[in-house]
Amino acid sequence: MISLIFLFFLSLSFTSDGQLYDESKNYEGSSDLVNLEYHMGPVISSPETSLYIIWYGRWNPTHQSTIRDFIYSVSSPARYPSVFDWWKTVRLYRDQTGSNITRTLVLSGEFHDSTYSHGSQLSRFSVQSIIRTAVANKLPLNSLNGLYMVLTSDDVEMQEFCRAICGFHYFTFSTIVGATVPYVWVGNSRKQCPEMCAYPFAQPKPFPGSGFVSREKMKPPNGEVGIDGMISVIAHELAEVSSNPMLNGWYGGEDAMAPTEIADLCLGVYGSGGGGGYMGIVYKDRWRSVYNVNGVGRRKYLIQWVWDLTRNRCFGPNAMN
């Protein structure tokens, strides 16, 4: 789950300035305060995982295409460094049988809930009812290798959205949906809090007397602040639901209901040297859009790194070392 606390303190740079490296005590992430452990539960390890998207609210087809292309990019090689290469770090995690996280994520179905069947003000718990409605009307209930993702439009409010979360994952209750399946929720923050959940494409307003200086906003690689921000959150949640789908897999901390997961350890780290409030070295294209990985169809995305088990630090394919 993405917490908002850290997002207020990120600073930005596109150079490998030595002073920034020296000042960062959290160089490329740190688990000094949180010990990442395996708790003997499952990971999403099916050779092929079926992803079902529920588009809740009114959606622009162009924005939907951008998100779909990101999903396709997880399992489709593209120009290095790519989303496909980023997913290889996620796949390092395995369960007690030795099975690694799924290699192939297939978009197997979509449901458009444009009538806001459960209203425009949602609770976390109501996400399960949204999934139930989608299953009752179109989508299969796939308890074998299914993963469900509820994406809400920019006019939908969610409990704790913009105050404590940008996205979360959990699993359904069989008494509500009919089976226990993992799911992800992510909202479009464009109208409500882009400075929190679409950072660094939007900047927080300085608090009076805080001494905080707002920096130059970054240009989103796909031209839409809310959607590009969503994609980074989607990447974060996909990594975590895959490694901790039932809240008894890979996480740090003593509270399984408030775990520190493999993407939480790298919150705000997008490139080499990142950590301690510095996002790391990323790329700019000729239109000055900021990105760190490539996708299918010449797409570009800015997504955060995740904790690498073999390197024992945050890592992404755009790393310089």
C-alpha positions as CSV (number, residue, x, y, z in Angstrom):
1,M,0.0,0.0,0.0
2,I,1.3,3.5,-0.8
3,S,1.4,5.8,2.1
4,L,1.4,9.6,1.5
5,I,3.7,10.6,4.3
6,F,7.0,10.3,2.4
7,L,5.7,12.0,-0.8
8,F,5.9,15.4,0.7
9,F,9.6,15.3,1.2
10,L,10.9,14.2,-2.2
11,S,13.3,16.4,-4.0
12,L,14.2,16.1,-7.7
13,S,17.3,16.1,-9.8
14,F,18.5,14.7,-13.1
15,T,22.2,14.7,-12.4
16,S,24.5,12.5,-10.4
17,D,25.6,15.3,-8.2
18,G,28.0,13.9,-5.6
19,Q,26.7,16.0,-2.8
20,L,23.2,14.5,-3.2
21,Y,24.7,11.0,-3.0
22,D,26.6,11.9,0.2
23,E,23.6,13.5,1.9
24,S,21.4,10.5,1.3
25,K,21.7,8.2,4.3
26,N,18.9,6.1,2.6
27,Y,21.0,5.4,-0.5
28,E,18.8,3.5,-2.9
29,G,16.5,2.4,-0.2
30,S,17.1,0.9,3.2
31,S,15.7,-1.9,5.3
32,D,17.7,-1.0,8.4
33,L,14.5,-0.2,10.3
34,V,12.3,-2.9,8.7
35,N,13.3,-6.5,8.3
36,L,11.7,-7.9,5.2
37,E,10.7,-11.5,5.9
38,Y,8.8,-14.4,4.3
39,H,5.8,-15.6,6.4
40,M,5.2,-18.9,4.6
41,G,2.1,-17.8,2.7
42,P,1.5,-17.9,-1.1
43,V,2.7,-15.6,-3.8
44,I,0.9,-15.2,-7.1
45,S,2.9,-18.0,-8.8
46,S,0.7,-19.3,-11.6
47,P,2.6,-19.7,-14.9
48,E,0.0,-17.3,-16.3
49,T,-2.1,-15.0,-14.2
50,S,-5.4,-13.7,-15.6
51,L,-6.0,-10.0,-14.8
52,Y,-9.5,-8.5,-14.8
53,I,-9.9,-4.8,-14.9
54,I,-13.0,-3.1,-13.6
55,W,-13.3,0.5,-14.9
56,Y,-15.5,2.2,-12.3
57,G,-17.0,5.6,-13.3
58,R,-16.6,7.4,-16.6
59,W,-13.3,6.8,-18.4
60,N,-11.6,8.4,-21.4
61,P,-10.8,5.6,-23.9
62,T,-7.3,7.2,-24.5
63,H,-6.5,6.9,-20.8
64,Q,-7.7,3.3,-20.8
65,S,-5.4,2.5,-23.7
66,T,-2.4,4.0,-21.8
67,I,-3.1,1.8,-18.8
68,R,-3.7,-1.3,-20.9
69,D,-0.4,-0.8,-22.6
70,F,1.3,-0.8,-19.3
71,I,-0.3,-4.1,-18.3
72,Y,0.8,-5.6,-21.7
73,S,4.3,-4.3,-21.0
74,V,4.7,-6.3,-17.8
75,S,4.9,-9.5,-19.9
76,S,6.1,-8.2,-23.3
77,P,9.8,-7.4,-23.9
78,A,10.4,-3.9,-25.1
79,R,13.5,-1.6,-25.5
80,Y,15.8,-1.8,-22.5
81,P,15.2,-0.7,-19.8
82,S,11.6,-1.9,-19.9
83,V,8.6,-2.6,-17.7
84,F,9.3,-6.3,-18.6
85,D,12.8,-5.9,-17.1
86,W,11.4,-4.2,-14.0
87,W,9.1,-7.1,-13.4
88,K,12.1,-9.5,-13.3
89,T,13.0,-8.1,-9.9
90,V,9.5,-8.7,-8.7
91,R,9.7,-12.3,-9.9
92,L,12.7,-13.0,-7.6
93,Y,10.2,-13.6,-4.8
94,R,9.0,-17.2,-4.3
95,D,6.8,-19.2,-2.0
96,Q,7.7,-22.2,0.2
97,T,7.4,-24.6,-2.7
98,G,10.1,-22.7,-4.6
99,S,7.7,-21.2,-7.1
100,N,8.5,-17.7,-8.3
101,I,6.0,-15.0,-8.9
102,T,4.2,-15.3,-12.2
103,R,6.0,-14.4,-15.4
104,T,3.0,-13.7,-17.5
105,L,0.1,-11.3,-16.7
106,V,-2.7,-11.6,-19.2
107,L,-5.5,-9.0,-19.5
108,S,-8.3,-11.6,-19.6
109,G,-11.4,-9.4,-19.2
110,E,-12.8,-6.0,-18.5
111,F,-16.0,-4.6,-17.0
112,H,-17.2,-1.0,-17.4
113,D,-19.2,0.2,-14.5
114,S,-20.1,3.6,-15.9
115,T,-23.3,3.8,-13.9
116,Y,-21.4,4.1,-10.6
117,S,-23.3,1.1,-9.3
118,H,-22.2,1.6,-5.7
119,G,-22.1,5.4,-5.8
120,S,-19.3,7.9,-6.1
121,Q,-18.2,7.8,-2.5
122,L,-16.7,4.5,-1.6
123,S,-15.3,2.7,1.4
124,R,-12.5,0.2,1.2
125,F,-14.9,-2.5,1.9
126,S,-17.2,-1.5,-1.0
127,V,-14.5,-2.5,-3.5
128,Q,-15.5,-6.1,-2.9
129,S,-19.1,-5.3,-3.7
130,I,-17.9,-3.7,-7.0
131,I,-16.1,-6.9,-7.8
132,R,-19.2,-8.9,-7.0
133,T,-21.3,-6.7,-9.4
134,A,-18.7,-7.2,-12.2
135,V,-18.7,-10.9,-11.7
136,A,-22.5,-11.1,-11.6
137,N,-22.8,-9.1,-14.9
138,K,-19.8,-10.2,-17.0
139,L,-16.5,-11.2,-15.5
140,P,-15.7,-14.8,-14.5
141,L,-15.0,-15.6,-10.9
142,N,-11.5,-17.0,-11.3
143,S,-10.2,-18.4,-8.0
144,L,-7.5,-20.5,-9.7
145,N,-5.3,-17.8,-11.2
146,G,-7.4,-14.6,-11.2
147,L,-6.3,-11.1,-10.1
148,Y,-8.9,-8.3,-10.1
149,M,-8.1,-4.6,-10.4
150,V,-10.6,-1.9,-9.7
151,L,-9.7,1.5,-11.2
152,T,-11.9,4.5,-10.2
153,S,-12.3,7.7,-12.3
154,D,-11.2,11.1,-11.1
155,D,-14.7,12.0,-9.7
156,V,-14.9,9.0,-7.4
157,E,-14.0,9.5,-3.7
158,M,-12.5,6.6,-1.7
159,Q,-12.1,6.3,2.1
160,E,-8.6,7.6,3.1
161,F,-7.8,8.5,-0.5
162,C,-5.5,11.6,-0.6
163,R,-5.2,11.5,3.1
164,A,-3.5,8.2,3.8
165,I,-3.5,6.1,0.6
166,C,-3.1,6.3,-3.2
167,G,-3.8,2.6,-3.7
168,F,-4.2,-0.7,-1.8
169,H,-4.5,-4.4,-2.3
170,Y,-6.4,-7.0,-0.4
171,F,-8.4,-10.2,-1.0
172,T,-12.1,-10.8,-1.3
173,F,-14.3,-12.6,1.2
174,S,-16.1,-15.7,-0.1
175,T,-19.3,-14.6,1.7
176,I,-19.4,-11.4,-0.5
177,V,-17.9,-12.4,-3.8
178,G,-18.2,-16.1,-3.8
179,A,-14.5,-17.0,-3.6
180,T,-11.3,-15.6,-2.1
181,V,-9.4,-13.8,-4.8
182,P,-6.7,-11.1,-4.6
183,Y,-7.5,-7.6,-5.8
184,V,-6.0,-4.1,-6.2
185,W,-7.7,-0.7,-6.1
186,V,-6.1,2.5,-7.5
187,G,-7.8,5.9,-8.0
188,N,-7.3,8.7,-10.5
189,S,-6.1,11.6,-8.3
190,R,-6.2,14.3,-11.1
191,K,-9.0,16.3,-9.5
192,Q,-8.5,15.5,-5.9
193,C,-4.8,15.3,-5.0
194,P,-2.4,15.1,-7.9
195,E,0.3,16.7,-5.7
196,M,0.1,13.6,-3.5
197,C,-0.7,10.6,-5.7
198,A,0.6,11.8,-9.0
199,Y,3.9,13.3,-7.7
200,P,6.3,14.3,-9.3
201,F,4.0,15.3,-12.1
202,A,2.3,17.7,-9.7
203,Q,3.8,19.6,-6.8
204,P,2.5,20.2,-3.3
205,K,1.7,23.7,-2.3
206,P,4.2,25.1,0.2
207,F,2.8,25.5,3.8
208,P,3.1,29.1,5.0
209,G,6.3,29.4,7.0
210,S,7.4,25.8,6.3
211,G,10.4,26.8,4.3
212,F,9.4,24.3,1.6
213,V,10.1,25.4,-1.9
214,S,8.0,24.0,-4.7
215,R,10.1,22.7,-7.5
216,E,9.5,22.5,-11.2
217,K,6.8,20.0,-12.1
218,M,7.8,17.1,-14.3
219,K,6.2,16.4,-17.6
220,P,4.3,13.1,-17.6
221,P,5.5,10.7,-20.3
222,N,2.0,10.0,-21.6
223,G,0.7,13.5,-21.3
224,E,-1.8,13.1,-18.5
225,V,-0.8,13.8,-14.9
226,G,-3.6,11.7,-13.3
227,I,-3.0,8.6,-15.6
228,D,0.8,8.7,-15.4
229,G,0.5,9.0,-11.6
230,M,-1.9,6.1,-11.5
231,I,0.4,3.8,-13.5
232,S,3.2,4.3,-10.9
233,V,0.7,3.3,-8.2
234,I,-0.6,0.4,-10.2
235,A,3.0,-0.9,-10.6
236,H,3.5,-0.5,-6.8
237,E,0.4,-2.4,-6.0
238,L,0.9,-5.2,-8.6
239,A,4.4,-5.8,-7.1
240,E,2.9,-6.0,-3.6
241,V,-0.2,-8.1,-4.3
242,S,2.0,-10.6,-6.2
243,S,4.4,-11.0,-3.3
244,N,1.8,-10.8,-0.5
245,P,-1.6,-11.6,-1.9
246,M,-3.1,-13.0,1.4
247,L,-1.1,-10.8,3.8
248,N,1.0,-13.7,4.9
249,G,3.7,-13.6,2.2
250,W,6.6,-11.2,1.9
251,Y,6.5,-8.2,4.2
252,G,8.3,-6.4,7.0
253,G,7.0,-5.3,10.4
254,E,4.9,-7.1,13.0
255,D,1.4,-6.1,11.9
256,A,0.2,-8.1,8.9
257,M,-2.7,-5.6,8.5
258,A,-0.2,-2.7,8.1
259,P,2.8,-4.4,6.5
260,T,5.8,-2.8,4.9
261,E,6.0,-4.5,1.5
262,I,8.5,-4.8,-1.3
263,A,7.5,-1.6,-2.9
264,D,7.0,0.3,0.3
265,L,10.7,-0.1,1.1
266,C,11.5,1.8,-2.1
267,L,8.9,4.5,-2.0
268,G,10.1,7.6,-3.9
269,V,13.1,5.8,-5.5
270,Y,13.1,5.8,-9.3
271,G,16.7,5.7,-10.3
272,S,20.4,5.3,-9.1
273,G,21.3,7.4,-6.1
274,G,17.7,7.6,-5.0
275,G,16.7,7.7,-1.4
276,G,16.6,10.1,1.5
277,G,14.3,12.5,-0.4
278,Y,16.1,12.2,-3.8
279,M,14.3,10.3,-6.6
280,G,17.4,9.2,-8.4
281,I,18.7,9.6,-12.0
282,V,15.9,9.3,-14.6
283,Y,15.6,10.0,-18.3
284,K,14.1,12.9,-20.3
285,D,13.0,12.5,-23.9
286,R,13.1,15.1,-26.6
287,W,9.8,16.5,-25.4
288,R,11.3,16.8,-21.9
289,S,8.9,14.1,-20.6
290,V,10.4,12.2,-17.6
291,Y,10.5,8.4,-17.6
292,N,12.7,5.4,-16.4
293,V,11.3,2.4,-18.3
294,N,10.0,1.7,-21.8
295,G,6.8,-0.2,-22.7
296,V,5.1,-1.7,-25.7
297,G,4.2,0.5,-28.6
298,R,7.0,2.9,-27.8
299,R,5.4,3.9,-24.5
300,K,7.4,5.3,-21.7
301,Y,6.6,5.2,-18.0
302,L,7.9,6.5,-14.7
303,I,7.5,3.7,-12.1
304,Q,9.2,3.3,-8.7
305,W,11.8,0.6,-7.9
306,V,11.2,-2.4,-5.7
307,W,13.3,-4.2,-3.2
308,D,15.7,-6.7,-4.8
309,L,16.3,-9.8,-2.8
310,T,19.6,-10.6,-4.4
311,R,21.1,-7.2,-4.1
312,N,19.5,-6.4,-0.8
313,R,18.6,-2.9,-1.9
314,C,16.1,-1.1,-4.2
315,F,16.7,-1.8,-7.8
316,G,15.3,-1.1,-11.3
317,P,16.5,-1.8,-14.8
318,N,17.6,1.8,-15.3
319,A,20.2,1.4,-12.6
320,M,23.6,2.7,-13.4
321,N,25.3,0.0,-11.4
